[in-house]
Amino acid sequence: MEEDNAMYEKILIDIKNLIYCDPNLKDFCIVPINENKNKSPVLYEEHNLGLELWCVKYVYSYLYKELFKVRQRLTKNRLIHQKIEEVDKYLISALLIHPDVSTFWNMRRELVEYGIINLDIELLLTKLVLSNKSKSNEAFAYRKWVVTKLLKAIPKQDIGSTLALLNREFIVTEMAAQKSPNNYHSWNHRMWSLEAALTKHDFADTISYLNLLFEQLDFSIRWIQSHISEHTGFHYRQYLLKCVLNSDCLGSERTIKSRHLLEAFIHIKACDDETFIHQLLGKCNSPMHCSKVNFIILLLEDLFYFMEKLNELFPGHEAIWYHRRFIIFHILKIAHEYHNIGWFRNVNINDLMLNSNDNITNIDYDLLCDGNNIQNYQNMNWTPSSLPICTKYFLSSNLNIFKKIVPPNVMPHKNNWRGGTKNGCSVFCVLIKIIILFNVE
């Protein structure tokens, strides 16, 4: 027994020393080696740390017993310094092996509060834990606690240090998201980090914050293109777009460039944002806020460029159509607000008829749903009078924009009106349903 305990202690010391001596550690994993080869089971190569599988259950059993022996004394701060160092050593390996025990994380919080361990070590430890258990909610919760303490220590005028810390969080969350598809724990932590930095410095109205959002929007494009079936990437992009909407910063070079691209695409000539909005949505007594201008420019850029490219490269992916629905919804919502038009949202779509006089008129259901009548659909007279009053300002400004939202070749079949998205047919259904939601109060 004593020989076994000595072996366990040697393993734990090796793991702790590697973590404290190499701040560039990238990864930790349990290596599937099931037999003892009379050598150290701790593996280290090119800043990667591993532990052989055969020893895990023995080491963890030993750790568990030792930690609960000292749990109460640690809480009451009655441990001598040497014993506290041992607790640190035990906790590192225990959390690497099994990170979902909240008691062990709370013990590390106590060590931090007593000033025993450095917060940088905690960031490294949680990074290693997440490299092995990328959906560990306890690890993310502890990392939030550590980041919060670090942010409090940064002077309010030192935005550079906050951005450096934020960049570290971006790297860790991207790593965790790569390891597990649809890892909402990772994406939620990424969004929390952005909000924590914003709360710390209150720089939402600055160009640096807007540029940070644009950098993340570019990152989201790269992520979505390589993870097309994961809705998490689209969800993060929608969050960033809403952040742009909530920012009071004036447009940057990025939005001006996007506006010029849109002007060429929809044949609008505008010298500034106000003229662009007037030609797009019609004139109004009160000008549109700069944040909404930035928002609608980015939405239209997504719709006409990004979404079209994704539809060509990856046809039939449902996540793409959900994002298209988000875009169209907010374009119509802004059009309502721009013209001070009220609208109902609490409508049961399934109870509505397409030929209802209160909604869409002069459109025959069979004509729309029959795939054999696509040519008739193309020749239909899409005038504002054939659609709800509340959409006419948006549509009458440039009907070509609205026609491009629903390509003629994605018409649904009658029997698949509420069907799937394999052939892209649901985009028309989604559009019609969204329009039905908007009624004049």
RAMO-V987352 format. One record per residue. N is the residue number from 1. RES is the residue in one letter. SS is DSSP state (a for helix, b for strand, c for the rest). PHI is phi in degrees with one decimal (999 if undefined). BURIAL is # if it has 9 or more other C-alpha atoms within 8 Angstrom, else .. Layout:
n=N res=RES ss=SS phi=PHI burial=BURIAL
n=N res=RES ss=SS phi=PHI burial=BURIAL
This chain:
n=1 res=M ss=c phi=999 burial=.
n=2 res=E ss=a phi=-64.4 burial=.
n=3 res=E ss=a phi=-63.7 burial=.
n=4 res=D ss=a phi=-63.5 burial=.
n=5 res=N ss=a phi=-61.7 burial=#
n=6 res=A ss=a phi=-63.8 burial=.
n=7 res=M ss=a phi=-65.2 burial=.
n=8 res=Y ss=a phi=-62.2 burial=#
n=9 res=E ss=a phi=-61.5 burial=.
n=10 res=K ss=a phi=-62.1 burial=.
n=11 res=I ss=a phi=-62.4 burial=#
n=12 res=L ss=a phi=-66.0 burial=#
n=13 res=I ss=a phi=-65.0 burial=#
n=14 res=D ss=a phi=-61.3 burial=#
n=15 res=I ss=a phi=-64.5 burial=#
n=16 res=K ss=a phi=-63.6 burial=#
n=17 res=N ss=a phi=-62.5 burial=.
n=18 res=L ss=a phi=-63.9 burial=.
n=19 res=I ss=a phi=-69.1 burial=#
n=20 res=Y ss=a phi=-75.7 burial=.
n=21 res=C ss=a phi=-94.0 burial=.
n=22 res=D ss=c phi=-123.5 burial=.
n=23 res=P ss=c phi=-71.8 burial=.
n=24 res=N ss=c phi=-99.6 burial=.
n=25 res=L ss=c phi=-57.4 burial=#
n=26 res=K ss=c phi=-108.9 burial=#
n=27 res=D ss=b phi=-152.7 burial=#
n=28 res=F ss=b phi=-133.4 burial=#
n=29 res=C ss=b phi=-152.3 burial=#
n=30 res=I ss=b phi=-89.2 burial=#
n=31 res=V ss=b phi=-87.4 burial=.
n=32 res=P ss=c phi=-73.9 burial=.
n=33 res=I ss=c phi=-114.0 burial=.
n=34 res=N ss=c phi=-97.7 burial=.
n=35 res=E ss=c phi=-133.6 burial=.
n=36 res=N ss=c phi=-80.3 burial=.
n=37 res=K ss=c phi=-103.2 burial=.
n=38 res=N ss=c phi=57.8 burial=.
n=39 res=K ss=c phi=-145.1 burial=.
n=40 res=S ss=c phi=-62.3 burial=.
n=41 res=P ss=c phi=-78.4 burial=#
n=42 res=V ss=b phi=-85.2 burial=#
n=43 res=L ss=b phi=-110.5 burial=#
n=44 res=Y ss=b phi=-144.8 burial=.
n=45 res=E ss=b phi=-157.7 burial=.
n=46 res=E ss=c phi=51.0 burial=.
n=47 res=H ss=c phi=63.8 burial=#
n=48 res=N ss=b phi=-119.6 burial=#
n=49 res=L ss=b phi=-113.9 burial=#
n=50 res=G ss=b phi=-141.3 burial=#
n=51 res=L ss=b phi=-135.8 burial=#
n=52 res=E ss=b phi=-67.2 burial=#
n=53 res=L ss=a phi=-63.4 burial=#
n=54 res=W ss=a phi=-60.2 burial=#
n=55 res=C ss=a phi=-96.5 burial=#
n=56 res=V ss=a phi=-60.8 burial=#
n=57 res=K ss=a phi=-66.2 burial=.
n=58 res=Y ss=a phi=-73.1 burial=.
n=59 res=V ss=a phi=-64.8 burial=#
n=60 res=Y ss=a phi=-67.5 burial=#
n=61 res=S ss=a phi=-61.2 burial=.
n=62 res=Y ss=a phi=-64.6 burial=#
n=63 res=L ss=a phi=-61.6 burial=#
n=64 res=Y ss=a phi=-57.9 burial=#
n=65 res=K ss=a phi=-65.6 burial=.
n=66 res=E ss=a phi=-67.3 burial=#
n=67 res=L ss=a phi=-68.9 burial=#
n=68 res=F ss=a phi=-76.5 burial=.
n=69 res=K ss=a phi=-67.8 burial=.
n=70 res=V ss=a phi=-106.6 burial=#
n=71 res=R ss=a phi=-56.2 burial=#
n=72 res=Q ss=a phi=-67.8 burial=.
n=73 res=R ss=a phi=-67.4 burial=#
n=74 res=L ss=a phi=-65.8 burial=#
n=75 res=T ss=a phi=-60.7 burial=#
n=76 res=K ss=c phi=-91.0 burial=.
n=77 res=N ss=c phi=55.5 burial=.
n=78 res=R ss=c phi=-112.6 burial=.
n=79 res=L ss=c phi=-93.7 burial=#
n=80 res=I ss=c phi=-73.5 burial=.
n=81 res=H ss=a phi=-58.7 burial=.
n=82 res=Q ss=a phi=-60.6 burial=.
n=83 res=K ss=a phi=-68.8 burial=.
n=84 res=I ss=a phi=-64.4 burial=#
n=85 res=E ss=a phi=-60.5 burial=.
n=86 res=E ss=a phi=-66.7 burial=.
n=87 res=V ss=a phi=-61.5 burial=#
n=88 res=D ss=a phi=-57.5 burial=#
n=89 res=K ss=a phi=-61.0 burial=#
n=90 res=Y ss=a phi=-64.9 burial=#
n=91 res=L ss=a phi=-65.4 burial=#
n=92 res=I ss=a phi=-57.7 burial=#
n=93 res=S ss=a phi=-70.1 burial=#
n=94 res=A ss=a phi=-61.3 burial=#
n=95 res=L ss=a phi=-75.4 burial=#
n=96 res=L ss=a phi=-65.5 burial=#
n=97 res=I ss=a phi=-79.3 burial=.
n=98 res=H ss=c phi=-140.9 burial=.
n=99 res=P ss=c phi=-81.4 burial=#
n=100 res=D ss=c phi=-96.5 burial=#
n=101 res=V ss=c phi=-98.3 burial=#
n=102 res=S ss=a phi=-64.3 burial=.
n=103 res=T ss=a phi=-60.4 burial=.
n=104 res=F ss=a phi=-68.0 burial=#
n=105 res=W ss=a phi=-65.2 burial=#
n=106 res=N ss=a phi=-65.0 burial=.
n=107 res=M ss=a phi=-65.2 burial=#
n=108 res=R ss=a phi=-69.5 burial=#
n=109 res=R ss=a phi=-58.5 burial=.
n=110 res=E ss=a phi=-64.9 burial=#
n=111 res=L ss=a phi=-63.6 burial=#
n=112 res=V ss=a phi=-65.5 burial=#
n=113 res=E ss=a phi=-62.7 burial=.
n=114 res=Y ss=c phi=-80.2 burial=.
n=115 res=G ss=c phi=77.4 burial=.
n=116 res=I ss=c phi=-82.0 burial=.
n=117 res=I ss=c phi=-122.6 burial=.
n=118 res=N ss=c phi=-88.0 burial=.
n=119 res=L ss=a phi=-67.4 burial=#
n=120 res=D ss=a phi=-63.3 burial=.
n=121 res=I ss=a phi=-64.1 burial=#
n=122 res=E ss=a phi=-67.3 burial=#
n=123 res=L ss=a phi=-62.9 burial=#
n=124 res=L ss=a phi=-65.5 burial=#
n=125 res=L ss=a phi=-62.2 burial=#
n=126 res=T ss=a phi=-65.4 burial=#
n=127 res=K ss=a phi=-62.1 burial=#
n=128 res=L ss=a phi=-66.0 burial=#
n=129 res=V ss=a phi=-60.5 burial=#
n=130 res=L ss=a phi=-71.7 burial=#
n=131 res=S ss=a phi=-67.5 burial=#
n=132 res=N ss=a phi=-100.4 burial=#
n=133 res=K ss=c phi=-124.5 burial=.
n=134 res=S ss=c phi=-72.4 burial=#
n=135 res=K ss=c phi=-111.1 burial=#
n=136 res=S ss=c phi=-73.3 burial=#
n=137 res=N ss=a phi=-65.4 burial=.
n=138 res=E ss=a phi=-64.6 burial=#
n=139 res=A ss=a phi=-66.0 burial=#
n=140 res=F ss=a phi=-66.3 burial=#
n=141 res=A ss=a phi=-63.1 burial=.
n=142 res=Y ss=a phi=-66.9 burial=#
n=143 res=R ss=a phi=-63.8 burial=#
n=144 res=K ss=a phi=-58.5 burial=#
n=145 res=W ss=a phi=-62.1 burial=.
n=146 res=V ss=a phi=-66.7 burial=#
n=147 res=V ss=a phi=-62.2 burial=.
n=148 res=T ss=a phi=-60.9 burial=#
n=149 res=K ss=a phi=-66.0 burial=.
n=150 res=L ss=a phi=-66.2 burial=#
n=151 res=L ss=a phi=-63.8 burial=#
n=152 res=K ss=a phi=-63.6 burial=.
n=153 res=A ss=a phi=-81.9 burial=.
n=154 res=I ss=c phi=-86.4 burial=#
n=155 res=P ss=c phi=-60.2 burial=.
n=156 res=K ss=c phi=-63.4 burial=.
n=157 res=Q ss=c phi=-83.6 burial=.
n=158 res=D ss=c phi=-92.7 burial=.
n=159 res=I ss=a phi=-71.2 burial=.
n=160 res=G ss=a phi=-59.2 burial=.
n=161 res=S ss=a phi=-65.5 burial=.
n=162 res=T ss=a phi=-65.6 burial=#
n=163 res=L ss=a phi=-66.2 burial=#
n=164 res=A ss=a phi=-65.2 burial=.
n=165 res=L ss=a phi=-64.3 burial=.
n=166 res=L ss=a phi=-62.7 burial=#
n=167 res=N ss=a phi=-64.0 burial=.
n=168 res=R ss=a phi=-62.5 burial=.
n=169 res=E ss=a phi=-66.9 burial=#
n=170 res=F ss=a phi=-61.4 burial=#
n=171 res=I ss=a phi=-64.4 burial=.
n=172 res=V ss=a phi=-66.9 burial=#
n=173 res=T ss=a phi=-67.6 burial=#
n=174 res=E ss=a phi=-65.3 burial=#
n=175 res=M ss=a phi=-59.0 burial=#
n=176 res=A ss=a phi=-65.2 burial=#
n=177 res=A ss=a phi=-67.4 burial=#
n=178 res=Q ss=a phi=-66.7 burial=.
n=179 res=K ss=a phi=-79.4 burial=.
n=180 res=S ss=c phi=-134.9 burial=#
n=181 res=P ss=c phi=-61.7 burial=.
n=182 res=N ss=c phi=51.5 burial=.
n=183 res=N ss=c phi=-84.8 burial=#
n=184 res=Y ss=a phi=-67.1 burial=.
n=185 res=H ss=a phi=-59.3 burial=#
n=186 res=S ss=a phi=-68.0 burial=#
n=187 res=W ss=a phi=-68.0 burial=#
n=188 res=N ss=a phi=-64.3 burial=.
n=189 res=H ss=a phi=-66.9 burial=#
n=190 res=R ss=a phi=-62.4 burial=#
n=191 res=M ss=a phi=-67.0 burial=#
n=192 res=W ss=a phi=-61.3 burial=.
n=193 res=S ss=a phi=-61.6 burial=#
n=194 res=L ss=a phi=-61.3 burial=#
n=195 res=E ss=a phi=-67.0 burial=.
n=196 res=A ss=a phi=-65.5 burial=#
n=197 res=A ss=a phi=-65.4 burial=#
n=198 res=L ss=a phi=-65.0 burial=#
n=199 res=T ss=a phi=-63.7 burial=.
n=200 res=K ss=a phi=-64.4 burial=.
n=201 res=H ss=a phi=-110.6 burial=#
n=202 res=D ss=c phi=49.9 burial=.
n=203 res=F ss=c phi=-112.9 burial=.
n=204 res=A ss=c phi=-65.6 burial=#
n=205 res=D ss=c phi=-96.0 burial=#
n=206 res=T ss=c phi=-102.8 burial=.
n=207 res=I ss=a phi=-69.2 burial=#
n=208 res=S ss=a phi=-65.3 burial=.
n=209 res=Y ss=a phi=-67.7 burial=#
n=210 res=L ss=a phi=-63.6 burial=#
n=211 res=N ss=a phi=-65.7 burial=.
n=212 res=L ss=a phi=-61.9 burial=.
n=213 res=L ss=a phi=-64.5 burial=#
n=214 res=F ss=a phi=-66.2 burial=#
n=215 res=E ss=a phi=-62.4 burial=.
n=216 res=Q ss=a phi=-70.5 burial=#
n=217 res=L ss=a phi=-64.1 burial=#
n=218 res=D ss=a phi=-65.0 burial=.
n=219 res=F ss=a phi=-61.5 burial=.
n=220 res=S ss=a phi=-63.9 burial=#
n=221 res=I ss=a phi=-63.5 burial=.
n=222 res=R ss=a phi=-61.5 burial=.
n=223 res=W ss=a phi=-66.3 burial=#
n=224 res=I ss=a phi=-61.7 burial=#
n=225 res=Q ss=a phi=-64.0 burial=.
n=226 res=S ss=a phi=-102.0 burial=.
n=227 res=H ss=c phi=-139.0 burial=.
n=228 res=I ss=c phi=-67.2 burial=#
n=229 res=S ss=c phi=-89.0 burial=.
n=230 res=E ss=c phi=-92.8 burial=#
n=231 res=H ss=a phi=-73.2 burial=#
n=232 res=T ss=a phi=-59.4 burial=#
n=233 res=G ss=a phi=-64.7 burial=#
n=234 res=F ss=a phi=-65.4 burial=#
n=235 res=H ss=a phi=-61.9 burial=.
n=236 res=Y ss=a phi=-65.2 burial=#
n=237 res=R ss=a phi=-64.0 burial=#
n=238 res=Q ss=a phi=-64.4 burial=#
n=239 res=Y ss=a phi=-61.2 burial=#
n=240 res=L ss=a phi=-65.5 burial=#
n=241 res=L ss=a phi=-62.0 burial=#
n=242 res=K ss=a phi=-68.4 burial=#
n=243 res=C ss=a phi=-63.7 burial=#
n=244 res=V ss=a phi=-61.2 burial=#
n=245 res=L ss=a phi=-61.9 burial=#
n=246 res=N ss=a phi=-86.2 burial=.
n=247 res=S ss=c phi=-90.6 burial=#
n=248 res=D ss=c phi=-94.5 burial=#
n=249 res=C ss=c phi=-73.4 burial=#
n=250 res=L ss=c phi=-68.6 burial=.
n=251 res=G ss=c phi=-61.7 burial=#
n=252 res=S ss=c phi=-108.7 burial=.
n=253 res=E ss=a phi=-61.0 burial=.
n=254 res=R ss=a phi=-63.4 burial=.
n=255 res=T ss=a phi=-68.7 burial=#
n=256 res=I ss=a phi=-64.5 burial=#
n=257 res=K ss=a phi=-63.2 burial=.
n=258 res=S ss=a phi=-63.8 burial=#
n=259 res=R ss=a phi=-64.4 burial=#
n=260 res=H ss=a phi=-63.0 burial=.
n=261 res=L ss=a phi=-62.8 burial=.
n=262 res=L ss=a phi=-67.7 burial=#
n=263 res=E ss=a phi=-59.7 burial=#
n=264 res=A ss=a phi=-70.0 burial=#
n=265 res=F ss=a phi=-75.5 burial=.
n=266 res=I ss=a phi=-106.0 burial=.
n=267 res=H ss=c phi=59.5 burial=.
n=268 res=I ss=c phi=-117.3 burial=#
n=269 res=K ss=c phi=-112.5 burial=.
n=270 res=A ss=c phi=-138.4 burial=#
n=271 res=C ss=c phi=-88.5 burial=.
n=272 res=D ss=c phi=-152.0 burial=.
n=273 res=D ss=a phi=-64.0 burial=#
n=274 res=E ss=a phi=-63.8 burial=.
n=275 res=T ss=a phi=-64.7 burial=#
n=276 res=F ss=a phi=-60.3 burial=#
n=277 res=I ss=a phi=-65.7 burial=#
n=278 res=H ss=a phi=-61.3 burial=#
n=279 res=Q ss=a phi=-73.9 burial=#
n=280 res=L ss=a phi=-80.8 burial=#
n=281 res=L ss=a phi=-112.2 burial=#
n=282 res=G ss=c phi=93.6 burial=#
n=283 res=K ss=c phi=-80.5 burial=.
n=284 res=C ss=c phi=-143.9 burial=.
n=285 res=N ss=c phi=-64.7 burial=.
n=286 res=S ss=c phi=-105.2 burial=.
n=287 res=P ss=c phi=-69.9 burial=.
n=288 res=M ss=c phi=-79.3 burial=#
n=289 res=H ss=c phi=-63.3 burial=.
n=290 res=C ss=a phi=-58.7 burial=#
n=291 res=S ss=a phi=-64.9 burial=#
n=292 res=K ss=a phi=-71.4 burial=#
n=293 res=V ss=a phi=-62.9 burial=#
n=294 res=N ss=a phi=-58.6 burial=#
n=295 res=F ss=a phi=-63.8 burial=#
n=296 res=I ss=a phi=-70.8 burial=#
n=297 res=I ss=a phi=-64.0 burial=#
n=298 res=L ss=a phi=-66.6 burial=#
n=299 res=L ss=a phi=-63.3 burial=#
n=300 res=L ss=a phi=-66.9 burial=#
n=301 res=E ss=a phi=-63.1 burial=#
n=302 res=D ss=a phi=-60.0 burial=#
n=303 res=L ss=a phi=-66.4 burial=#
n=304 res=F ss=a phi=-90.0 burial=.
n=305 res=Y ss=a phi=-116.3 burial=.
n=306 res=F ss=a phi=-63.0 burial=#
n=307 res=M ss=a phi=-67.0 burial=#
n=308 res=E ss=a phi=-64.0 burial=#
n=309 res=K ss=a phi=-64.8 burial=.
n=310 res=L ss=a phi=-64.7 burial=#
n=311 res=N ss=a phi=-63.6 burial=#
n=312 res=E ss=a phi=-72.8 burial=.
n=313 res=L ss=a phi=-80.8 burial=.
n=314 res=F ss=c phi=-131.6 burial=.
n=315 res=P ss=c phi=-68.1 burial=#
n=316 res=G ss=c phi=89.0 burial=#
n=317 res=H ss=c phi=-88.6 burial=#
n=318 res=E ss=a phi=-64.0 burial=#
n=319 res=A ss=a phi=-59.7 burial=#
n=320 res=I ss=a phi=-64.7 burial=#
n=321 res=W ss=a phi=-72.6 burial=#
n=322 res=Y ss=a phi=-64.1 burial=.
n=323 res=H ss=a phi=-69.3 burial=#
n=324 res=R ss=a phi=-61.3 burial=#
n=325 res=R ss=a phi=-62.6 burial=#
n=326 res=F ss=a phi=-58.0 burial=#
n=327 res=I ss=a phi=-62.6 burial=#
n=328 res=I ss=a phi=-64.2 burial=#
n=329 res=F ss=a phi=-56.6 burial=#
n=330 res=H ss=a phi=-75.5 burial=.
n=331 res=I ss=a phi=-63.1 burial=#
n=332 res=L ss=a phi=-67.2 burial=#
n=333 res=K ss=a phi=-64.0 burial=.
n=334 res=I ss=a phi=-66.2 burial=#
n=335 res=A ss=a phi=-61.3 burial=#
n=336 res=H ss=a phi=-61.9 burial=#
n=337 res=E ss=a phi=-64.2 burial=#
n=338 res=Y ss=a phi=-62.1 burial=#
n=339 res=H ss=c phi=-102.8 burial=.
n=340 res=N ss=c phi=55.3 burial=.
n=341 res=I ss=c phi=-104.7 burial=#
n=342 res=G ss=c phi=-80.3 burial=#
n=343 res=W ss=c phi=-152.7 burial=#
n=344 res=F ss=c phi=-93.7 burial=#
n=345 res=R ss=c phi=-114.9 burial=.
n=346 res=N ss=c phi=-85.2 burial=.
n=347 res=V ss=c phi=-120.9 burial=.
n=348 res=N ss=c phi=-83.8 burial=.
n=349 res=I ss=a phi=-61.0 burial=.
n=350 res=N ss=a phi=-66.4 burial=.
n=351 res=D ss=a phi=-89.3 burial=.
n=352 res=L ss=c phi=-94.5 burial=.
n=353 res=M ss=c phi=-103.8 burial=.
n=354 res=L ss=c phi=-68.4 burial=#
n=355 res=N ss=c phi=-96.4 burial=#
n=356 res=S ss=c phi=-65.7 burial=#
n=357 res=N ss=c phi=-67.0 burial=.
n=358 res=D ss=c phi=-82.5 burial=.
n=359 res=N ss=c phi=-127.2 burial=#
n=360 res=I ss=c phi=-99.7 burial=#
n=361 res=T ss=c phi=-119.5 burial=#
n=362 res=N ss=c phi=62.1 burial=.
n=363 res=I ss=c phi=-126.3 burial=#
n=364 res=D ss=c phi=-86.5 burial=.
n=365 res=Y ss=a phi=-59.2 burial=.
n=366 res=D ss=a phi=-64.2 burial=.
n=367 res=L ss=a phi=-64.0 burial=#
n=368 res=L ss=a phi=-70.7 burial=#
n=369 res=C ss=a phi=-88.3 burial=#
n=370 res=D ss=c phi=-83.5 burial=#
n=371 res=G ss=a phi=-62.8 burial=#
n=372 res=N ss=a phi=-76.8 burial=.
n=373 res=N ss=a phi=-110.6 burial=#
n=374 res=I ss=a phi=-60.8 burial=#
n=375 res=Q ss=a phi=-63.0 burial=.
n=376 res=N ss=a phi=-63.2 burial=.
n=377 res=Y ss=a phi=-62.0 burial=#
n=378 res=Q ss=a phi=-65.4 burial=.
n=379 res=N ss=c phi=-92.1 burial=.
n=380 res=M ss=c phi=-65.2 burial=.
n=381 res=N ss=c phi=-86.7 burial=.
n=382 res=W ss=c phi=-82.3 burial=.
n=383 res=T ss=c phi=-108.1 burial=.
n=384 res=P ss=a phi=-56.5 burial=#
n=385 res=S ss=a phi=-70.5 burial=.
n=386 res=S ss=a phi=-89.4 burial=#
n=387 res=L ss=c phi=-125.9 burial=#
n=388 res=P ss=c phi=-56.6 burial=#
n=389 res=I ss=a phi=-56.4 burial=#
n=390 res=C ss=a phi=-67.5 burial=#
n=391 res=T ss=a phi=-101.5 burial=#
n=392 res=K ss=a phi=-68.7 burial=#
n=393 res=Y ss=a phi=-65.3 burial=#
n=394 res=F ss=a phi=-67.8 burial=#
n=395 res=L ss=a phi=-75.7 burial=#
n=396 res=S ss=a phi=-67.5 burial=#
n=397 res=S ss=a phi=-65.6 burial=#
n=398 res=N ss=c phi=-161.0 burial=#
n=399 res=L ss=a phi=-64.1 burial=#
n=400 res=N ss=a phi=-63.2 burial=.
n=401 res=I ss=a phi=-61.8 burial=#
n=402 res=F ss=a phi=-67.5 burial=#
n=403 res=K ss=a phi=-64.3 burial=.
n=404 res=K ss=a phi=-70.2 burial=.
n=405 res=I ss=a phi=-63.9 burial=.
n=406 res=V ss=c phi=-119.7 burial=#
n=407 res=P ss=c phi=-61.5 burial=.
n=408 res=P ss=a phi=-62.6 burial=.
n=409 res=N ss=a phi=-86.7 burial=.
n=410 res=V ss=a phi=-116.7 burial=#
n=411 res=M ss=c phi=-68.7 burial=#
n=412 res=P ss=c phi=-81.5 burial=#
n=413 res=H ss=c phi=-84.0 burial=#
n=414 res=K ss=a phi=-53.5 burial=#
n=415 res=N ss=a phi=-79.6 burial=.
n=416 res=N ss=a phi=-126.8 burial=.
n=417 res=W ss=c phi=-61.8 burial=#
n=418 res=R ss=c phi=-107.6 burial=.
n=419 res=G ss=c phi=-79.1 burial=.
n=420 res=G ss=c phi=-76.0 burial=#
n=421 res=T ss=c phi=-119.3 burial=#
n=422 res=K ss=c phi=-55.8 burial=#
n=423 res=N ss=c phi=-102.8 burial=.
n=424 res=G ss=c phi=75.4 burial=#
n=425 res=C ss=c phi=-72.1 burial=#
n=426 res=S ss=a phi=-76.2 burial=#
n=427 res=V ss=a phi=-61.5 burial=#
n=428 res=F ss=a phi=-67.1 burial=#
n=429 res=C ss=a phi=-60.1 burial=#
n=430 res=V ss=a phi=-60.1 burial=#
n=431 res=L ss=a phi=-61.9 burial=#
n=432 res=I ss=a phi=-61.1 burial=.
n=433 res=K ss=a phi=-64.6 burial=#
n=434 res=I ss=a phi=-64.3 burial=#
n=435 res=I ss=a phi=-61.6 burial=#
n=436 res=I ss=a phi=-61.9 burial=#
n=437 res=L ss=a phi=-65.7 burial=#
n=438 res=F ss=c phi=-98.1 burial=#
n=439 res=N ss=c phi=-132.5 burial=#
n=440 res=V ss=c phi=-71.4 burial=#
n=441 res=E ss=c phi=-67.6 burial=.
